[in-house]
Amino acid sequence: MPLKIGVPRETALGERRVALSPDAVRRLKRSDVEVLVERGAGEQAFLTDAAFEAAGARLGSRAEALGQPVVATVRGIAEADLDGLAEGTVVIGLLRPLDEPETFDDMATRGVTTVAMELVPRTTRAQKMDALSAMSTVAGYRAMLLAAERLPKFFPLLTTAAGTVRPAKVLILGAGVAGLQALATARRLGAVTSAYDVRAAAREQVESVGAAFVELDTETADAEDARGYAKALDADEQARQVAALATHIAEHDVVVTTALIPGRPAPSLITTEGVERMKPGSVIVDLAAPNGGNCAVTVPGESTTHTGVTILGPLDLAAEMPLHASEMYARTVAALIQEFAADGAFRIDLNDEIQQSAVVTHSGQIVNARVRSARGLPEAEAPTSAPAPTTHPQTTE
C-alpha cells in the first residue's frame, strides 16, 4: 500500500509557496508515494492544477488534503484547520518551533506528529533535506535585488561620456547561506562587496565569492556551534562588536544583515546612531526582521526611512519568489519523505539523528529537546522502542 501525502493550499498572509511541486510529485510517485493536492494550491506559485495532474497527483478538497496520513505544508496548519487532522497525522513544514514553541502544545494534545524542516541537522546525510538553506538562498538573492531597486545609485562601475560612476559598496553582516548569496548577487550586479561574520570559518567562504572579509579590532572567541550556526555573543562581546562595526557600516551604500538565532531576539548590530552616520540614500535590508531585526530602527514587515536611510524589514522574502522557492523547498520535503517512507507509512524513529533533531511532537507529547527547553519542560526520556509507523489509518480509493 502506498504512503499517502496531502498538500493543502497555504493560507498565511502573503504566503505564495506550495509544499510540493509537480516535479517533486513525480519523484515521490517513483517511491510508491501518492500525493493529493488541494485544488488551486499551486496557483500563486504559478504551478497549475493541470501540471500536478500531469505529474501524477490527485486533486481534491481541503478536507481531503488535511485528511491524509502525512500533510506537507510550507507554514504549518492554521488554527482553523486543526480539527481536520486525525490523531497520528504527520505534519511537515517550516513550523518556527523555537520562535513559537507554545503552538505545539495543542498539536501534542491532539496526537499529531510534527516535523520541523528548519530543525533538520546540517549533516552530510541530511543535506538534501536542508530546507532552511534552500530558503535562505532565495532570501539572500531577493534582498540584494530589493536593495538595488531602492538605492539611488548604480551598482556597477560605469565609464560614460558624462564621466565615471563609482560602484556601490555593499556590506553583508552574517555570512551564512543568505549572506553569501547576497554577496554573490551584489557582485554580479557590479558592486564592491565585503562581509563580516563572527565565525572564523566564514572568511574562506566570503573570499570564495570575491568579497573582502572584514576583520574587527576586537577579541571575540569564534562563535560557531556544532551545527555550523553562529552562537550568541555575551553582552560585552556584542557591545565591542557593534562599536567596531559602526565605522565600516558608515562607509557602505548598502548593508544587508542576516544575524538570526532561532528562539532568541535578533542581536543588535546597527544602532540608531550607526544609521545616522550612514550617507543619505543608503539602504539597509534587515533579514532578521522576523525576530525583531539587527537594526535598532527596523520595523518588521515595513519599509521606513531614518535620516535619509531606507530600512527594509521583510518578513518572508522567499514567498516573494514563489515558483523557484516552491520547487527548491519541495525537493527538500520530498527527500525527507523518501528517507522515512516504508511499507506505506512514514516511519518515526526518535533514535535517528535527523528525526531526533527535527521531530517536535509525537505520541501525545513534545519530544524535541530544544523545544522542551524553550517551553520550560523537563528533559524527555530517551526513546527505547523500535521505529514505529504513524498510527493514522490509511485511506483507500
C-alpha positions in Angstrom: 0.0 0.0 0.0 1.5 3.4 -1.0 2.1 6.2 1.5 -0.5 9.0 1.0 0.5 12.7 1.2 -1.8 15.7 1.4 -0.8 19.2 0.2 -3.2 21.9 1.3 -3.2 25.4 -0.1 -1.3 27.8 2.2 -3.4 30.4 4.0 -0.8 32.5 5.9 -0.9 36.2 4.9 1.5 36.8 2.0 2.4 33.1 1.6 2.5 32.2 -2.1 4.6 29.0 -2.0 3.3 25.4 -2.1 4.9 22.5 -0.2 5.3 20.1 -3.2 5.8 20.9 -6.8 4.9 18.7 -9.9 8.5 17.6 -10.2 8.5 16.5 -6.5 5.3 14.6 -7.1 6.9 12.7 -9.9 9.9 11.8 -7.7 7.6 10.6 -4.9 5.4 8.6 -7.2 8.6 6.6 -8.2 9.0 5.8 -4.5 5.4 4.5 -4.2 4.0 7.6 -2.6 0.7 9.1 -3.7 0.0 12.8 -3.5 -3.4 14.5 -3.1 -3.2 18.3 -3.8 -5.9 20.7 -2.8 -7.3 22.4 -5.9 -5.6 25.7 -6.5 -2.8 25.0 -4.0 -0.1 25.9 -6.5 -1.8 28.8 -8.3 0.1 31.6 -6.5 3.4 29.9 -7.3 2.4 29.6 -11.0 2.0 25.8 -10.7 -1.3 24.8 -12.2 -3.7 22.0 -11.2 -3.1 20.6 -14.7 0.6 20.4 -14.1 0.0 18.5 -10.8 -2.3 16.1 -12.5 0.1 15.5 -15.3 2.8 14.7 -12.7 0.5 12.0 -11.2 -1.1 13.9 -8.3 -4.8 13.7 -7.5 -6.8 16.9 -6.9 -9.2 17.2 -4.0 -10.8 19.4 -1.4 -9.0 21.0 1.5 -10.6 18.5 3.9 -9.3 15.6 1.8 -5.7 17.1 1.7 -5.8 17.5 5.5 -7.2 14.0 5.9 -4.1 12.2 4.5 -1.7 10.4 6.9 1.1 12.9 6.0 0.3 16.6 5.4 3.1 18.6 3.7 2.9 22.3 4.3 5.1 25.4 4.0 3.9 27.3 7.1 2.2 24.6 9.1 -1.5 24.2 9.8 -3.7 27.1 10.6 -5.7 27.0 13.8 -9.0 26.9 11.9 -7.8 23.6 10.2 -6.6 21.7 13.3 -9.9 19.9 13.7 -9.3 18.4 10.2 -6.3 16.5 11.4 -6.7 12.9 12.7 -4.7 11.5 15.6 -1.4 10.2 14.2 -1.3 12.6 11.3 2.3 13.7 10.4 2.6 17.4 9.6 5.7 18.6 7.9 6.7 22.2 7.4 8.6 25.3 8.4 6.9 25.5 11.8 9.0 28.0 13.8 9.3 25.6 16.8 12.0 27.6 18.6 10.3 31.0 18.0 6.7 29.9 18.7 7.1 26.8 20.9 3.8 27.3 22.6 1.9 26.5 19.4 3.0 22.8 19.7 1.1 22.1 23.0 -2.2 21.7 21.0 -0.5 19.5 18.4 0.8 17.2 21.1 -2.6 17.0 22.8 -4.2 16.1 19.5 -1.7 13.3 19.0 -0.3 14.9 15.8 3.3 14.2 14.9 5.1 17.4 13.7 8.4 17.6 11.7 10.0 21.0 11.6 12.0 21.3 8.4 14.1 24.2 9.8 15.4 21.8 12.5 16.9 19.3 10.1 20.6 19.0 11.1 23.4 20.2 9.0 24.9 16.8 8.3 26.1 15.1 5.1 23.2 12.7 5.2 20.6 15.4 5.7 22.0 17.9 3.2 19.3 17.1 0.6 16.6 17.9 3.2 18.1 21.3 4.3 15.1 23.5 3.6 16.4 26.3 5.7 19.5 26.7 3.4 17.3 26.5 0.3 15.0 29.3 1.5 18.0 31.4 2.7 19.4 31.2 -0.8 16.2 32.7 -2.1 16.1 35.4 0.6 19.7 36.5 0.0 19.2 36.9 -3.7 15.9 38.7 -3.3 17.3 41.0 -0.6 20.0 42.3 -2.9 17.5 43.0 -5.7 15.4 45.0 -3.3 18.5 46.9 -2.2 19.5 47.7 -5.8 15.9 48.9 -6.5 15.9 51.3 -3.6 19.5 52.6 -3.8 19.5 55.9 -5.8 22.8 54.9 -7.4 24.2 52.4 -9.9 25.6 49.2 -8.5 28.4 48.8 -11.2 31.3 50.9 -12.2 30.3 52.9 -15.3 32.5 54.9 -17.6 30.3 57.2 -19.7 30.6 60.3 -21.8 29.3 62.1 -18.7 32.1 60.8 -16.6 32.9 57.8 -14.4 30.4 56.5 -11.9 31.9 54.7 -8.9 30.4 51.3 -8.0 28.2 50.9 -4.9 29.8 49.5 -1.8 27.9 46.6 -0.2 28.5 45.1 3.3 26.9 41.9 4.5 26.7 41.2 8.2 26.4 37.5 8.7 28.0 35.3 6.0 25.7 32.3 6.2 23.8 30.9 3.2 21.6 34.1 2.8 24.6 36.4 3.3 26.8 34.5 0.8 24.0 34.5 -1.8 23.5 38.3 -1.2 27.3 38.8 -1.7 27.3 36.8 -5.0 24.3 38.6 -6.3 25.8 42.1 -5.4 29.0 41.1 -7.2 27.0 40.0 -10.3 25.4 43.4 -10.3 28.9 45.0 -10.2 29.1 46.3 -6.6 32.3 46.2 -4.4 31.5 43.7 -1.8 32.6 42.8 1.8 31.2 40.8 4.7 31.7 40.3 8.4 30.9 37.2 10.5 31.8 36.1 14.0 32.7 32.6 12.7 36.3 32.3 11.7 35.4 29.7 9.0 33.4 32.3 7.2 36.5 34.1 5.8 37.2 31.4 3.2 33.6 31.3 2.2 33.4 35.1 1.8 36.5 35.3 -0.2 35.3 32.4 -2.4 32.6 34.7 -3.8 35.0 37.5 -4.5 34.3 39.6 -1.4 36.6 41.1 1.2 36.4 39.7 4.8 36.1 42.5 7.4 38.2 42.0 10.5 37.4 43.9 13.7 39.9 45.1 16.3 38.0 43.2 19.0 38.9 40.0 20.8 35.8 37.7 20.5 36.0 34.0 20.6 35.0 32.1 17.4 31.2 31.9 17.8 30.2 28.8 15.8 28.2 25.9 17.3 28.5 22.2 16.5 25.7 22.6 13.9 27.6 25.2 11.9 25.5 28.2 13.0 26.6 31.3 14.8 26.3 31.3 18.6 25.2 34.3 20.6 27.9 36.6 22.0 27.8 37.7 25.6 26.9 41.3 26.3 30.5 42.7 26.4 31.5 41.0 23.2 28.4 42.2 21.4 28.9 45.8 22.6 32.5 45.7 21.3 31.3 44.2 18.0 28.6 46.9 17.4 31.0 49.7 18.2 33.7 48.3 15.9 31.2 47.7 13.1 29.8 51.3 13.1 32.8 52.7 11.2 32.6 50.1 8.5 28.8 50.5 8.1 29.1 54.2 7.6 31.4 53.6 4.6 28.9 51.5 2.7 25.9 52.3 0.5 24.1 49.0 1.2 24.1 46.9 4.3 22.3 43.5 4.5 22.0 42.0 8.0 21.3 38.3 8.4 22.3 37.5 12.0 19.5 35.4 13.4 19.5 32.9 16.2 16.2 30.8 16.4 14.4 31.2 19.6 16.0 34.5 20.6 15.6 38.1 19.7 17.8 39.1 16.8 21.2 40.5 18.1 21.6 44.3 17.7 24.3 45.1 15.1 23.3 48.6 14.0 22.4 51.3 16.5 20.3 54.3 15.8 23.5 56.4 15.8 25.0 53.9 13.4 22.2 54.5 10.9 22.6 58.3 11.4 26.3 58.0 10.4 25.4 56.5 7.0 25.1 58.6 3.9 21.6 59.8 2.9 20.2 57.4 0.2 21.9 54.4 1.8 19.8 51.2 2.2 19.7 48.6 5.0 17.9 45.3 4.3 17.3 43.5 7.7 16.7 39.8 7.1 16.4 39.3 10.9 13.2 41.4 11.0 11.0 38.4 11.9 12.8 38.2 15.3 12.9 42.0 15.8 15.8 42.9 13.5 19.5 43.6 13.7 19.0 47.3 13.2 17.6 49.5 16.1 15.2 51.3 13.8 13.9 48.3 11.8 10.1 48.0 11.8 9.3 44.3 11.0 7.3 44.0 7.8 7.7 47.6 6.8 9.9 50.0 4.8 10.9 53.0 6.8 13.3 56.0 6.4 15.6 57.4 9.1 17.8 60.5 8.4 17.6 59.7 4.7 18.5 56.0 5.1 16.0 53.4 3.9 15.5 50.4 6.2 13.6 47.4 4.9 12.3 44.8 7.3 11.0 41.9 5.1 9.3 39.0 6.9 9.4 36.3 4.2 11.4 37.1 1.1 11.2 33.5 -0.2 7.5 33.8 -0.6 8.1 36.7 -3.0 9.8 34.4 -5.4 7.2 31.5 -5.1 8.0 29.5 -8.2 11.6 28.6 -7.6 11.2 28.8 -3.9 8.4 26.2 -4.1 10.5 24.0 -6.3 13.5 24.2 -4.0 11.5 23.7 -0.9 9.6 20.8 -2.4 12.8 18.9 -3.2 13.8 19.0 0.5 10.4 17.9 1.6 10.3 15.0 -0.9 13.8 13.9 0.1 12.7 13.7 3.8 9.6 11.8 2.9 11.6 9.4 0.7 14.1 8.9 3.5 11.5 7.7 6.0 8.7 6.2 3.9 8.5 2.4 4.3 5.6 -0.1 3.9 3.0 2.6 3.3 3.9 4.6 6.4 6.1 7.5 7.5 8.4 5.7 9.9 9.1 7.6 13.2 12.4 6.6 14.9 13.5 9.1 17.5 16.8 7.3 17.7 17.6 8.5 14.2 19.8 11.6 14.2 17.6 13.5 11.7 14.3 12.8 13.4 15.8 13.4 16.9 16.6 16.9 15.7 13.5 17.6 13.6 10.5 15.8 15.1 8.8 18.2 17.6 5.7 16.3 18.8 4.9 12.6 18.7 2.7 10.2 20.7 0.9 12.9 22.6 3.9 14.9 23.8 6.6 17.4 22.8 9.7 15.1 22.3 12.2 17.6 20.9 14.8 18.5 23.5 15.3 22.1 22.3 11.6 22.8 22.1 11.0 21.2 25.5 13.7 23.5 26.9 12.0 26.5 25.3 8.7 25.5 27.0 10.4 25.0 30.3 9.7 21.3 30.3 12.0 18.7 31.9 14.2 16.6 29.6 12.2 13.8 27.9 13.2 10.2 28.5 15.3 8.7 25.7 13.3 6.6 23.3 13.7 2.9 23.8 11.1 1.4 21.4 11.7 0.3 17.9 10.8 2.6 15.0 7.1 2.9 14.7 4.9 3.8 11.7 2.3 6.6 12.0 -1.0 5.4 13.7 -3.1 7.3 11.1 -5.4 4.9 9.3 -4.6 4.7 5.6 -7.4 5.7 3.3 -8.3 3.7 0.2 -9.7 5.0 -3.1 
